[in-house]
């Protein structure tokens, strides 16, 4: 198990490298073309979603470690998978790519903040909070540097980036599967004891994430493709990133905190596909 733990930082680097290979500078510059859509999405992601998640953690009475794991999931950005679901759901894929780029960068600041506040509230201020300044620097190194390297490779050697994209994606899937197995093995007692409660909380969080993003976008009168994109960007989170941060001894080092992201990773595909079918259903005649 210790050898697997030592590989967790490498797993995190692989995940973020894959994200960097899918991004370009134009994805950040596109913010100027759709500022209202980007602002709405970021407000939902940074403000509304943690508040909703906190209410669920308290309302379901989750154990402190599980509550922090759910908050960690809420603070984790989306990833390329949101772009795939956006395409399948007839959303604005270009907007999703931009939101992924901006949100990934913003999460370097918001993720440690949300996790620290969650640890202080649920576990108590009398205990050491693992994700302090030194840990934030490590998050920068494990997250920002691989993303920057991936973007640099794509800009300097686009053909190489294109050839690397598929293998890195496949490797990321393998890494995610290993993360799921590691969480199950190391935290199976807590998982089995709290499966109904934490499973229900994660499922409700999943549905509410998609619903909040879509409802807010509709309320401010954005077009349907943009509303779909925002819902998926707000509603889909990088479970692999959250699990790796939870498990890694250099970061949180708590397998129980990886349980909510693990359950989320197993249910997210179903709810995202269901959301796409729901928002694109044909209205019945006369309705």
C-alpha positions as CSV (number, residue, x, y, z in Angstrom):
1,X,0.0,0.0,0.0
2,X,2.9,2.4,0.7
3,X,4.2,1.9,-2.8
4,X,0.8,2.8,-4.2
5,X,0.7,5.9,-2.0
6,X,4.1,7.0,-3.4
7,X,2.6,6.8,-6.9
8,X,-0.3,9.1,-6.1
9,X,1.6,12.4,-6.9
10,X,2.6,10.8,-10.3
11,X,-1.0,10.0,-10.9
12,X,-2.0,13.5,-10.2
13,X,0.7,14.8,-12.6
14,X,-0.6,12.5,-15.4
15,X,-4.2,13.6,-14.9
16,X,-3.3,17.3,-15.1
17,X,-0.9,16.8,-18.0
18,X,-3.7,15.3,-20.0
19,X,-5.8,18.4,-19.2
20,X,-3.0,20.7,-20.3
21,X,-2.7,18.8,-23.7
22,X,-6.3,19.7,-24.4
23,X,-6.0,23.5,-23.7
24,X,-4.6,26.4,-25.6
25,X,-4.1,30.1,-24.9
26,X,-7.1,30.8,-27.1
27,X,-9.3,29.0,-24.6
28,X,-8.5,31.7,-22.0
29,X,-8.8,34.6,-24.5
30,X,-12.3,33.4,-25.4
31,X,-13.4,34.7,-22.1
32,X,-13.6,38.2,-23.7
33,X,-16.1,36.9,-26.3
34,X,-18.6,35.5,-23.8
35,X,-17.9,37.3,-20.5
36,X,-21.5,37.0,-19.2
37,X,-21.6,33.2,-19.6
38,X,-18.2,32.8,-18.0
39,X,-19.1,35.0,-15.0
40,X,-22.4,33.1,-14.5
41,X,-20.6,29.7,-14.6
42,X,-17.8,30.8,-12.2
43,X,-20.3,32.4,-9.7
44,X,-22.2,29.1,-9.7
45,X,-19.0,27.1,-9.3
46,X,-17.3,29.2,-6.7
47,X,-20.2,30.5,-4.6
48,X,-23.4,28.6,-5.1
49,X,-22.1,25.1,-5.4
50,X,-20.0,25.0,-2.1
51,X,-23.0,26.5,-0.3
52,X,-25.3,23.7,-1.7
53,X,-22.7,21.1,-0.9
54,X,-22.3,22.4,2.7
55,X,-26.1,22.3,3.2
56,X,-26.2,18.6,2.0
57,X,-23.2,17.6,4.2
58,X,-25.0,19.1,7.2
59,X,-28.5,18.0,6.2
60,X,-27.4,14.3,5.7
61,X,-25.4,14.3,8.9
62,X,-22.3,13.0,7.2
63,X,-19.3,11.9,9.2
64,X,-16.7,14.8,9.3
65,X,-14.3,13.0,6.9
66,X,-17.1,12.2,4.5
67,X,-18.3,15.8,4.7
68,X,-14.9,17.1,3.8
69,X,-14.6,14.7,1.0
70,X,-17.9,16.0,-0.5
71,X,-16.7,19.6,-0.2
72,X,-13.4,18.6,-1.8
73,X,-15.4,17.1,-4.7
74,X,-17.4,20.3,-5.0
75,X,-14.3,22.4,-5.1
76,X,-12.6,20.2,-7.8
77,X,-12.8,21.6,-11.3
78,X,-14.3,19.8,-14.3
79,X,-12.3,18.4,-17.1
80,X,-12.4,17.2,-20.7
81,X,-15.2,14.8,-19.9
82,X,-17.5,17.9,-19.5
83,X,-16.7,18.8,-23.1
84,X,-17.7,15.3,-24.3
85,X,-21.0,15.4,-22.5
86,X,-21.6,19.0,-23.8
87,X,-21.2,17.7,-27.3
88,X,-23.6,14.9,-26.7
89,X,-26.1,17.2,-25.1
90,X,-25.9,19.9,-27.9
91,X,-24.2,22.4,-25.7
92,X,-21.7,25.1,-26.6
93,X,-18.5,23.0,-26.6
94,X,-16.2,26.0,-27.1
95,X,-17.7,27.6,-24.0
96,X,-17.0,24.4,-22.1
97,X,-13.4,24.3,-23.1
98,X,-13.0,27.9,-22.0
99,X,-14.7,27.3,-18.7
100,X,-12.5,24.2,-18.1
101,X,-9.4,26.3,-18.7
102,X,-10.5,29.2,-16.4
103,X,-11.9,27.0,-13.7
104,X,-8.9,24.8,-13.6
105,X,-6.7,27.9,-13.0
106,X,-9.1,29.4,-10.5
107,X,-9.3,26.1,-8.5
108,X,-5.7,26.5,-7.6
109,X,-6.9,29.2,-5.2
110,X,-10.4,28.1,-4.4
111,X,-9.8,24.4,-3.8
112,X,-7.3,24.9,-0.9
113,X,-9.6,27.6,0.6
114,X,-12.7,25.4,0.5
115,X,-10.9,22.4,1.9
116,X,-9.3,24.4,4.7
117,X,-12.6,25.9,5.7
118,X,-14.3,22.5,5.5
119,X,-11.6,20.9,7.7
120,X,-11.9,23.7,10.2
121,X,-15.7,23.4,10.4
122,X,-16.2,19.6,10.3
123,X,-13.1,18.3,11.9
124,X,-12.4,21.2,14.3
125,X,-10.0,24.1,14.6
126,X,-8.1,22.3,17.3
127,X,-6.6,19.9,14.8
128,X,-3.8,20.6,12.3
129,X,-5.2,21.5,8.9
130,X,-3.1,19.5,6.4
131,X,-3.7,21.8,3.4
132,X,-1.9,24.9,4.7
133,X,0.6,27.1,2.8
134,X,3.2,24.4,2.2
135,X,0.5,22.1,0.9
136,X,-0.9,24.8,-1.3
137,X,2.5,25.1,-2.9
138,X,2.5,21.4,-3.5
139,X,-0.9,21.6,-5.1
140,X,0.5,24.3,-7.4
141,X,3.4,22.0,-8.3
142,X,1.3,18.9,-8.9
143,X,-1.5,20.8,-10.8
144,X,-0.3,24.0,-12.4
145,X,3.1,22.8,-13.6
146,X,1.8,19.7,-15.5
147,X,-1.0,21.8,-17.1
148,X,1.5,24.4,-18.2
149,X,3.8,21.7,-19.6
150,X,0.9,20.1,-21.5
151,X,-0.1,23.5,-22.9
152,X,3.5,24.2,-23.8
153,X,3.8,20.9,-25.7
154,X,0.6,21.5,-27.6
155,X,1.8,25.0,-28.6
156,X,5.3,24.0,-29.5
157,X,4.7,20.5,-30.9
158,X,1.0,20.2,-31.9
159,X,1.5,16.9,-33.7
160,X,3.2,15.4,-30.7
161,X,0.4,16.7,-28.4
162,X,-2.1,15.1,-30.7
163,X,-0.3,11.8,-30.6
164,X,0.1,12.0,-26.8
165,X,-3.6,12.9,-26.2
166,X,-5.1,9.5,-26.6
167,X,-2.5,7.5,-24.6
168,X,-2.6,10.1,-21.8
169,X,-6.4,9.9,-21.7
170,X,-6.3,6.1,-21.5
171,X,-3.6,6.3,-18.8
172,X,-5.8,8.7,-16.9
173,X,-8.7,6.1,-17.0
174,X,-6.4,3.4,-15.7
175,X,-5.2,5.8,-12.9
176,X,-8.9,6.6,-12.0
177,X,-9.6,2.8,-11.8
178,X,-6.6,2.3,-9.5
179,X,-7.8,5.3,-7.4
180,X,-11.3,3.7,-7.0
181,X,-9.7,0.4,-6.0
182,X,-7.4,2.1,-3.5
183,X,-10.3,3.9,-1.9
184,X,-12.3,0.8,-1.7
185,X,-9.5,-1.3,-0.2
186,X,-8.4,1.3,2.4
187,X,-11.8,2.7,3.4
188,X,-14.2,-0.2,2.7
189,X,-15.3,-0.4,6.4
190,X,-16.4,3.3,6.4
191,X,-17.8,2.9,2.9
192,X,-20.0,-0.1,3.8
193,X,-21.1,1.5,7.1
194,X,-22.2,4.8,5.5
195,X,-23.0,3.7,1.9
196,X,-26.7,4.6,2.0
197,X,-26.2,8.0,3.6
198,X,-23.2,9.2,1.6
199,X,-24.5,7.6,-1.6
200,X,-27.8,9.5,-1.2
201,X,-25.9,12.8,-0.5
202,X,-23.6,12.3,-3.5
203,X,-26.5,11.5,-5.8
204,X,-28.5,14.6,-4.6
205,X,-25.4,16.7,-5.0
206,X,-24.9,15.4,-8.5
207,X,-28.4,16.3,-9.6
208,X,-28.5,19.7,-7.8
209,X,-25.1,20.6,-9.4
210,X,-26.5,20.1,-12.9
211,X,-29.8,21.8,-11.9
212,X,-28.3,24.9,-10.3
213,X,-26.0,25.6,-13.3
214,X,-28.8,25.2,-15.8
215,X,-31.5,27.1,-13.8
216,X,-29.2,30.1,-13.1
217,X,-28.2,30.3,-16.8
218,X,-31.8,30.2,-17.8
219,X,-32.8,32.8,-15.3
220,X,-30.2,35.3,-16.7
221,X,-31.6,34.6,-20.2
222,X,-28.6,32.8,-21.7
223,X,-29.2,30.7,-24.8
224,X,-30.0,27.1,-24.4
225,X,-26.6,25.8,-25.7
226,X,-24.8,28.1,-23.2
227,X,-27.1,27.0,-20.4
228,X,-26.4,23.3,-21.1
229,X,-22.7,24.0,-21.2
230,X,-22.7,25.8,-17.8
231,X,-24.8,23.1,-16.2
232,X,-22.3,20.4,-17.3
233,X,-19.3,22.5,-16.3
234,X,-20.8,23.2,-12.9
235,X,-22.2,19.7,-12.5
236,X,-19.3,17.6,-13.6
237,X,-16.2,17.4,-11.4
238,X,-12.8,15.7,-11.7
239,X,-13.3,12.8,-9.4
240,X,-9.8,11.5,-10.1
241,X,-8.3,14.8,-8.9
242,X,-10.4,14.8,-5.8
243,X,-9.5,11.2,-5.0
244,X,-5.8,11.7,-5.5
245,X,-5.8,14.8,-3.2
246,X,-7.7,12.8,-0.6
247,X,-5.4,9.8,-0.7
248,X,-2.0,11.4,-1.2
249,X,0.1,11.5,2.0
250,X,1.6,14.7,0.7
251,X,-1.9,16.4,0.7
252,X,-4.8,15.1,2.8
253,X,-3.8,11.5,3.3
254,X,-7.3,10.4,4.3
255,X,-8.9,7.5,2.3
256,X,-12.3,8.1,3.9
257,X,-12.4,11.5,2.3
258,X,-12.0,9.8,-1.1
259,X,-15.3,7.9,-0.7
260,X,-17.7,10.7,-1.9
261,X,-15.6,11.3,-5.1
262,X,-15.4,7.6,-5.7
263,X,-19.2,7.2,-5.5
264,X,-19.6,10.3,-7.6
265,X,-17.4,8.9,-10.3
266,X,-19.6,5.9,-10.6
267,X,-22.9,7.8,-10.8
268,X,-21.9,10.9,-12.7
269,X,-22.1,9.4,-16.2
270,X,-25.7,8.2,-15.6
271,X,-26.9,11.6,-14.3
272,X,-25.0,13.6,-17.0
273,X,-26.5,11.4,-19.8
274,X,-30.0,11.7,-18.2
275,X,-29.6,15.5,-18.0
276,X,-28.7,15.6,-21.7
277,X,-31.8,13.6,-22.6
278,X,-34.0,15.7,-20.4
279,X,-33.0,19.1,-21.7
280,X,-33.2,18.0,-25.3
281,X,-36.5,16.1,-25.2
282,X,-39.1,17.1,-27.8
283,X,-42.1,18.9,-26.3
284,X,-45.4,17.1,-26.9
285,X,-47.9,18.6,-29.3
286,X,-50.0,21.3,-27.6
287,X,-47.6,21.6,-24.6
